Amino acid sequence: MNPLTDAMKLIAIMSLDAYAEALHDIYRDHRIKVFSELDIRGYHHEQPVSGVNFGWFGRSASPAYSTLTFAFLEAEQATALLDAIAEYNEDHDPDHPIRAFLMPVERSV
């Protein structure tokens, strides 16, 4: 076991473009100085059978624009960031929440 990688986490966050600045503010508030960001154009071709609106992906004729950011963080910092995003989502559009995913870093070179 490597104590360095055991403590490291990869956090990936998807948000609509409209929330990008709010997400940057959350990063600043949690002293996350380094992260990467990608623009995403999302599509779906059919409404799901359940009738639930994904809220993320536009119809094929009009895509939804969103952003994926990711950062490698220490476990405590990653957990605090996820908690802040959950808190943000409580007070904002429930149909278009910021989605965050936390993954362990098993090995790095």
Protein Blocks (a to p, Z undefined) as FASTA:
>chain_A
ZZklmmpccddddddfklmmmmmmmmmmnopabdcddddddddfbdcfklpafklaccfk
lccddddddddddfklmmmmmmmmmmmmmmmcfklccdddddddfbdZZ
